[in-house]
Amino acid sequence: MRVKPQQLAVPAVFAGLLACVVALVYTGTAAAGQLADPGAITRWGLPLAKTIHHGAMATTVGALVFAAAILPRGLKPTRTDAGAGGEHPAFTRTMNLAGGAATVWTLAAAVVLVLTFSDVSGLPLQTTDAYTTGMLDFILNIPTGTAWAWMVVLAAVTASWAFGVRSPAGIAIGAVLAMVGALPLSLIGHAGGSDDHWAAVNGMLLHLVGVCLWAGGIAVLACLAGRLDAPAPGRAPAERQRPVLTGVVLSRFSWLATVAIGLVLLSGVVSALLRVQSFADLASPYGVVLLAKVALTVLLGVLGYLHRRRTIPALLAGRISAAAAAWRIVAVETIVMAAVFGLATVLGRTAPPVPELEPENPSPARFLTGYELPPPLTAESWVTSWRIDWLWVAIIAILAVFYLYGFVTLRRRGDAWPVLRLVSWLVGLAALFYITSGVLAVYGMVLFSSHMVGHMALTMVVPFFLVLGAPVTLALKAVPARTDGSRGPREWILSIVHSPVSRVITHPLFAAANFAGSIIIFYNTDLFRFALSEHVGHELMNVHFLLTGYIFALNMIGADPLPKRAPYPFRLVVLLATMSFHAFYGVSIMGSESLIQASWFGSMGREWGADPMADQKFGAGAMWGIGEVPTLLLALGVMFAWSRSSEREAKRRDRKADRDDEAELAAYNAMFRDLNQHDEELDRRGPS
């Protein structure tokens, strides 16, 4: 029996809307307001439109991820992704699904934008000039309106991209572009108003990314159910394409879903702790809807686990058909996931039991940073002061788990992988966690010196240990190559390493210039203020300086493959120049009498510690001092690698000499004998 998408779409949409309506009635969210009522259309239409919006966005993300990393493009088996024999029907349907879902996403985002203004303003939908002017002001000047306007633009660009792009790199870019849609959503609603703004935003961002990958993948499977093993229509039996095993596709999605479930669970715990602080809070309307959502989410996780342990092995062994597997895996999960979307939409409009109100008279530090001024920095603070950055916690956990998986895979296979590389990788991740969530993250917002110490450690200390771990080499050894034309982790790693962008940013000269020049550009422009005042800017700063330091260290001492490597003498010259540059820039800041970002560091209302100018000079000195030690270690690493390279070259020459009975040395000696004989012959002849 062929499973048709509409057989799953209708009950899924019904389940999602029903859950949304029931939750709205229970929480009273759709009831008319006492002070200003935007009307029944807005009260009921906004949550329903958001449910459709979230489902369409997740489907778009899932479809593009499937096309980029799970499904093969061509009809014939090949080790490349050139689409041999024409596009596979499953791939074509997935890309059409991405374009169609992105179109629905665009329309739903536009509806949500209009209804959100009506809801915020308390005005029913109108067509008057005053209403239109108010909506324009809402879009241009109110963060919520701006976020939804950007969402409309992002969805429209993604829709056009999905319909017009078919190259592997283009599809991957489209998937990333679609996932960026989680960012505006994470900055508004309960996340934007939480007392711990950063934790709330990061938790919501991780939650949305996990849900999009998980729910979007299930939606794609629903649309492909029964089609993966089906032959292409209109082809003779001898010309039919190689069937894509449903079990293979499900196995690949299962790994992705495992990561997504981890993100959903982690972010769910973070969000719950921020908004529900006692068991009594669970009895509130918000708590009841939250418990229902958690129960359905756990049910989905259990179903996924059972499918991974039972259904997929049975399918791979041929004990059940592809259609039966599709019904088992997709049918129930699609309906349950749609209900989860409906509950999540209502949860976002329901007031949590913990108030999310700013203090009436915020302190200068809270007004600037969103947090109260921390206590004086002491020796004990370096151990006790924490502000967990859940985004980096998730990244660090994923990197640690996958590295350990690769390490264990090689060991079980009988291949060697140095334990010191594993230790170095874990030490680097531990340092990254401490820098992004420890005392430097807390005091880096109020002290220039703490910010500079964290910056230098992030760009020079952490990359040193991570590069020694050689993660790319480990991945290339541990992850098997695909032979069906799809791009898995190994294929994407090789594609990125050999891409034109990689050849530019990893070039030794560019890496050195970027490593040294980023500091001047960052601290002497408004980029510094953007990183201080905006959470997005702060995270982008962390990503930039971590990658900048990693690429620079990779050029110096890395064992992972690069398009071009500089000779060892050039590396030492670059390190000497970098050390001199850091010293020069640090001394220039120490000698300056102008306070960097004076409106920030000079307006904290801080009464403890050194004054802002003295603290800035101390930070400049820390920049100079901290930069010298990692640079010296890099120089020692370059010299050690140079020595090892010379030893390997000598051994290679010795082996070659043993193989050809030292033919090269014999030829060298023969040349000197010929020259000597030529000189003797000239001596016998005498002067002419």
Long-range contacts (C-beta under 8 A, 24 or more apart in sequence): 1-226, 1-323, 2-226, 2-227, 2-230, 2-323, 3-225, 3-226, 3-323, 3-326, 3-327, 3-330, 4-225, 4-226, 5-222, 5-223, 5-225, 8-222, 8-225, 8-330, 8-331, 8-334, 8-335, 9-222, 11-334, 11-335, 12-222, 12-334, 12-335, 12-337, 12-338, 13-338, 15-335, 15-336, 15-338, 15-339, 15-342, 16-51, 16-55, 16-338, 16-339, 16-341, 16-342, 17-48, 17-51, 17-342, 18-339, 18-342, 19-338, 19-339, 19-340, 19-341, 19-342, 19-343, 20-47, 20-48, 20-51, 20-341, 20-342, 20-343, 20-345, 20-346, 21-48, 21-342, 23-289, 23-292, 23-342, 23-343, 23-346, 23-347, 24-346, 26-285, 26-288, 26-289, 27-285, 27-286, 27-289, 27-346, 27-350, 28-285, 29-346, 29-349, 29-350, 33-122, 35-122, 36-121, 36-122, 36-123, 37-122, 37-124, 38-118, 38-119, 38-121, 38-122, 38-123, 38-124, 38-125, 39-118, 39-124, 39-125, 41-115, 41-124, 41-125, 42-115, 42-118, 42-119, 42-124, 42-125, 43-119, 45-111, 45-115, 46-112, 46-115, 46-116, 46-118, 46-119, 46-349, 47-345, 47-346, 47-349, 49-108, 49-111, 49-112, 49-115, 50-108, 50-112, 50-345, 50-348, 51-341, 51-342, 51-345, 52-104, 52-108, 53-105, 53-108, 53-109, 53-111, 53-112, 54-211, 54-341, 54-344, 54-345, 55-215, 55-219, 55-338, 55-341, 56-101, 56-102, 56-104, 56-105, 56-108, 57-101, 57-105, 57-155, 57-178, 57-181, 57-212, 58-211, 58-212, 58-215, 58-216, 58-219, 58-341, 59-97, 59-98, 59-101, 59-215, 59-216, 59-219, 59-220, 60-98, 60-101, 60-102, 60-105, 60-155, 60-158, 60-162, 60-178, 60-216, 61-175, 61-178, 61-179, 61-181, 61-212, 61-213, 61-216, 62-212, 62-213, 62-215, 62-216, 62-217, 62-218, 62-219, 62-220, 63-94, 63-95, 63-97, 63-98, 63-101, 63-162, 63-216, 63-219, 63-220, 64-98, 64-162, 64-171, 64-174, 64-175, 64-178, 65-175, 65-213, 65-216, 65-217, 65-256, 66-94, 66-217, 66-220, 66-253, 67-91, 67-94, 67-95, 67-98, 67-171, 67-175, 68-168, 68-171, 68-172, 68-174, 68-175, 68-487, 69-172, 69-252, 69-256, 69-486, 69-487, 69-488, 69-489, 69-492, 70-249, 70-252, 70-253, 70-256, 70-486, 71-244, 71-249, 71-486, 72-244, 72-484, 72-485, 72-486, 73-168, 73-485, 73-486, 74-485, 75-232, 75-241, 75-242, 76-241, 76-242, 76-485, 77-242, 77-483, 77-484, 77-485, 78-483, 78-484, 78-485, 79-481, 79-482, 79-483, 79-485, 80-485, 81-168, 81-485, 81-486, 81-487, 81-491, 82-485, 83-485, 84-485, 85-241, 87-166, 88-232, 88-241, 88-244, 89-227, 89-230, 89-232, 89-233, 89-241, 90-224, 90-227, 90-228, 90-244, 93-223, 93-224, 93-227, 94-220, 94-223, 94-224, 95-162, 95-166, 95-171, 97-220, 97-223, 98-162, 98-174, 99-159, 99-162, 99-163, 101-219, 102-155, 102-158, 102-159, 102-162, 102-178, 103-159, 105-155, 105-158, 105-159, 105-181, 106-152, 106-155, 106-156, 106-159, 109-148, 109-151, 109-152, 109-155, 110-152, 112-148, 112-151, 113-139, 113-145, 113-148, 113-149, 113-151, 113-152, 116-144, 116-145, 116-148, 117-145, 120-144, 120-145, 143-187, 143-188, 143-192, 144-188, 144-192, 147-184, 147-185, 147-187, 147-188, 148-184, 148-188, 150-184, 151-181, 151-184, 151-185, 154-180, 154-181, 154-184, 155-181, 168-487, 168-495, 169-495, 169-499, 172-492, 178-212, 179-209, 179-212, 182-208, 182-209, 182-212, 183-536, 187-535, 187-536, 189-348, 190-271, 190-275, 190-348, 190-352, 190-356, 193-356, 193-357, 194-274, 194-275, 194-356, 195-274, 195-356, 196-274, 197-370, 197-535, 198-370, 198-387, 198-389, 198-535, 198-538, 199-270, 199-274, 199-387, 199-388, 199-390, 200-270, 200-271, 200-274, 201-535, 202-267, 202-270, 202-389, 202-390, 202-391, 203-267, 203-270, 203-271, 203-274, 203-390, 204-267, 204-271, 205-267, 205-391, 206-263, 206-266, 206-267, 206-270, 206-390, 206-391, 206-394, 207-263, 207-264, 207-267, 207-268, 207-271, 209-260, 209-263, 210-259, 210-260, 210-261, 210-262, 210-263, 210-264, 210-267, 211-260, 211-264, 211-344, 213-256, 213-257, 213-259, 213-260, 213-263, 214-257, 214-260, 214-261, 214-264, 214-300, 214-337, 215-337, 215-340, 215-341, 217-253, 217-256, 217-257, 217-260, 218-330, 218-333, 218-334, 218-337, 219-334, 219-337, 221-249, 221-250, 221-253, 221-326, 221-329, 221-330, 222-330, 222-331, 222-334, 224-249, 224-326, 225-323, 225-326, 225-327, 225-330, 226-322, 226-323, 226-326, 228-322, 229-322, 242-484, 244-484, 245-316, 246-315, 246-322, 246-325, 246-326, 247-312, 247-315, 247-316, 247-325, 248-316, 248-484, 250-307, 250-311, 250-312, 250-315, 250-325, 250-329, 251-312, 251-316, 252-488, 254-304, 254-307, 254-308, 254-312, 257-304, 258-304, 259-398, 261-300, 261-301, 261-304, 262-394, 262-397, 262-398, 263-394, 264-297, 265-297, 265-301, 266-390, 266-393, 266-394, 266-397, 267-390, 267-394, 268-294, 268-297, 270-390, 274-354, 275-352, 275-353, 275-354, 275-356, 276-352, 276-353, 276-354, 277-353, 277-354, 281-352, 281-353, 281-354, 284-352, 284-353, 285-350, 286-347, 286-350, 286-351, 286-352, 286-353, 287-353, 289-343, 289-346, 289-347, 289-350, 290-347, 292-343, 293-340, 293-343, 293-344, 293-347, 296-336, 296-339, 296-340, 296-343, 297-340, 299-336, 300-333, 300-336, 300-337, 300-340, 303-332, 303-333, 303-336, 304-333, 363-605, 364-603, 364-604, 364-605, 365-446, 365-604, 365-605, 365-606, 368-533, 368-600, 368-603, 368-604, 369-445, 369-446, 369-532, 371-445, 373-446, 373-604, 373-605, 373-606, 374-442, 374-443, 374-446, 375-608, 376-608, 376-609, 377-439, 377-443, 377-447, 377-450, 377-608, 377-609, 381-439, 381-442, 381-443, 382-438, 382-439, 383-439, 385-438, 385-439, 385-442, 385-443, 386-437, 386-438, 386-439, 386-442, 387-437, 387-441, 387-442, 388-437, 389-436, 389-437, 389-441, 391-539, 392-432, 392-433, 392-436, 392-437, 392-542, 393-433, 393-437, 396-429, 396-432, 396-433, 399-429, 399-471, 400-425, 400-426, 400-429, 402-475, 403-469, 403-471, 403-474, 405-478, 406-474, 406-475, 406-477, 406-478, 406-479, 407-474, 407-478, 409-478, 410-474, 410-477, 410-478, 415-477, 417-474, 417-477, 420-468, 421-468, 421-469, 421-470, 421-474, 422-469, 424-465, 424-466, 424-468, 424-469, 425-465, 425-466, 425-468, 425-469, 425-471, 427-465, 428-462, 428-463, 428-464, 428-465, 428-466, 428-468, 428-469, 429-466, 431-457, 431-461, 431-462, 431-465, 432-458, 432-462, 432-466, 432-546, 435-462, 436-542, 445-532, 446-601, 446-604, 446-606, 447-601, 447-609, 447-615, 447-619, 448-596, 448-597, 448-601, 448-612, 448-615, 448-616, 448-619, 449-615, 449-616, 449-618, 449-619, 449-622, 450-619, 451-619, 452-619, 452-620, 452-622, 452-623, 453-619, 453-622, 453-626, 455-545, 455-623, 456-622, 456-623, 456-626, 456-627, 457-626, 458-542, 458-545, 458-546, 458-549, 459-515, 459-545, 459-546, 459-548, 459-549, 460-549, 460-626, 460-627, 460-630, 460-631, 461-626, 461-630, 462-546, 462-549, 463-546, 463-549, 463-550, 463-552, 463-553, 463-554, 464-553, 464-557, 464-630, 464-633, 464-634, 466-550, 466-553, 467-550, 467-553, 467-554, 467-557, 467-558, 467-560, 468-557, 470-558, 470-559, 470-560, 471-560, 472-497, 472-560, 472-561, 473-559, 473-560, 473-561, 476-561, 497-561, 497-562, 497-563, 498-563, 502-563, 503-563, 503-564, 505-551, 506-551, 506-554, 506-555, 506-562, 506-563, 506-564, 507-563, 507-564, 508-555, 508-564, 508-565, 508-566, 508-570, 508-571, 508-574, 511-551, 511-552, 511-554, 511-555, 512-552, 512-555, 512-574, 512-577, 512-578, 514-548, 514-551, 514-552, 515-548, 515-549, 515-551, 515-552, 515-578, 516-577, 516-578, 516-581, 516-582, 518-544, 518-545, 518-548, 519-582, 519-585, 520-585, 523-596, 528-596, 528-597, 529-597, 529-600, 532-597, 532-600, 533-600, 552-578, 553-634, 556-634, 556-637, 556-638, 557-634, 557-637, 557-638, 557-641, 568-638, 568-639, 568-641, 568-642, 568-645, 571-638, 572-635, 572-638, 572-639, 575-631, 575-634, 575-635, 575-638, 576-635, 578-631, 579-627, 579-628, 579-631, 582-623, 582-624, 582-627, 582-628, 582-631, 583-624, 583-627, 583-628, 585-623, 586-620, 586-621, 586-623, 586-624, 586-627, 587-620, 587-624, 589-616, 589-617, 589-619, 589-620, 589-623, 590-617, 590-620, 590-621, 590-624, 592-616
